[in-house]
């Protein structure tokens, strides 16, 4: 869904692109001039630039055991197990 301002800008740009595409090659402005003219038109019509959203924060590092601590914990759990000799 787009706002009225966005719809107006889309129609204006489509109209300008159509006119530019159908102009004689020697009458066409450079692409940079064309873009500058359109941005100027947007600003004159109170168009405001909405910056992109900030990237999400990186995920927090996992908590708990890491690396060799995982193996030590697992061995400790095995050593805590049942001390009876099963034969």
One Martini backbone bead per residue (centre of mass of N, CA, C, O) as a GRO file, in nm:
protein
   87
    1UNK     BB    1   0.098   0.036   0.022
    2UNK     BB    2   0.035   0.370  -0.072
    3UNK     BB    3   0.066   0.687  -0.085
    4UNK     BB    4  -0.019   0.975  -0.236
    5UNK     BB    5   0.272   1.074  -0.274
    6UNK     BB    6   0.376   0.818  -0.410
    7UNK     BB    7   0.179   0.809  -0.645
    8UNK     BB    8   0.262   1.082  -0.761
    9UNK     BB    9   0.560   1.012  -0.811
   10UNK     BB   10   0.513   0.775  -1.000
   11UNK     BB   11   0.360   0.927  -1.220
   12UNK     BB   12   0.575   1.140  -1.277
   13UNK     BB   13   0.802   0.949  -1.357
   14UNK     BB   14   0.659   0.798  -1.584
   15UNK     BB   15   0.611   1.049  -1.757
   16UNK     BB   16   0.911   1.136  -1.787
   17UNK     BB   17   1.016   0.874  -1.911
   18UNK     BB   18   0.837   0.871  -2.155
   19UNK     BB   19   0.927   1.142  -2.271
   20UNK     BB   20   1.228   1.066  -2.292
   21UNK     BB   21   1.196   0.810  -2.476
   22UNK     BB   22   1.037   1.001  -2.711
   23UNK     BB   23   1.275   1.153  -2.766
   24UNK     BB   24   1.518   1.283  -2.914
   25UNK     BB   25   1.840   1.206  -2.867
   26UNK     BB   26   1.944   1.514  -2.876
   27UNK     BB   27   1.712   1.605  -2.647
   28UNK     BB   28   1.837   1.444  -2.431
   29UNK     BB   29   1.918   1.407  -2.127
   30UNK     BB   30   2.101   1.309  -1.907
   31UNK     BB   31   2.072   1.094  -1.652
   32UNK     BB   32   2.170   1.292  -1.436
   33UNK     BB   33   1.986   1.528  -1.512
   34UNK     BB   34   1.722   1.376  -1.484
   35UNK     BB   35   1.753   1.301  -1.184
   36UNK     BB   36   1.791   1.587  -1.074
   37UNK     BB   37   1.521   1.699  -1.172
   38UNK     BB   38   1.342   1.501  -1.012
   39UNK     BB   39   1.445   1.564  -0.727
   40UNK     BB   40   1.369   1.860  -0.741
   41UNK     BB   41   1.068   1.810  -0.777
   42UNK     BB   42   1.023   1.660  -0.515
   43UNK     BB   43   1.117   1.888  -0.323
   44UNK     BB   44   0.913   2.104  -0.430
   45UNK     BB   45   0.679   1.877  -0.327
   46UNK     BB   46   0.766   1.781  -0.029
   47UNK     BB   47   0.969   1.565  -0.043
   48UNK     BB   48   1.089   1.304   0.172
   49UNK     BB   49   1.349   1.143   0.299
   50UNK     BB   50   1.369   0.798   0.382
   51UNK     BB   51   1.554   0.628   0.562
   52UNK     BB   52   1.681   0.352   0.623
   53UNK     BB   53   1.680   0.108   0.819
   54UNK     BB   54   1.825  -0.017   1.067
   55UNK     BB   55   2.013  -0.252   1.148
   56UNK     BB   56   2.023  -0.516   1.314
   57UNK     BB   57   2.125  -0.650   1.579
   58UNK     BB   58   2.336  -0.849   1.687
   59UNK     BB   59   2.365  -1.132   1.818
   60UNK     BB   60   2.393  -1.274   2.100
   61UNK     BB   61   2.589  -1.438   2.275
   62UNK     BB   62   2.619  -1.725   2.396
   63UNK     BB   63   2.538  -1.896   2.674
   64UNK     BB   64   2.765  -2.065   2.864
   65UNK     BB   65   2.922  -2.311   2.731
   66UNK     BB   66   3.259  -2.360   2.589
   67UNK     BB   67   3.408  -2.584   2.430
   68UNK     BB   68   3.585  -2.757   2.662
   69UNK     BB   69   3.365  -2.717   2.882
   70UNK     BB   70   3.168  -2.920   2.768
   71UNK     BB   71   3.341  -3.174   2.809
   72UNK     BB   72   3.388  -3.145   3.116
   73UNK     BB   73   3.090  -3.157   3.191
   74UNK     BB   74   3.030  -3.434   3.073
   75UNK     BB   75   3.240  -3.589   3.245
   76UNK     BB   76   3.124  -3.508   3.519
   77UNK     BB   77   2.852  -3.644   3.474
   78UNK     BB   78   2.964  -3.930   3.446
   79UNK     BB   79   3.108  -3.936   3.730
   80UNK     BB   80   2.823  -3.898   3.891
   81UNK     BB   81   2.717  -4.146   3.847
   82UNK     BB   82   2.670  -4.458   3.892
   83UNK     BB   83   2.881  -4.660   4.122
   84UNK     BB   84   2.784  -4.915   4.031
   85UNK     BB   85   2.850  -5.244   3.943
   86UNK     BB   86   2.775  -5.367   3.628
   87UNK     BB   87   2.748  -5.738   3.526
   0.00000   0.00000   0.00000
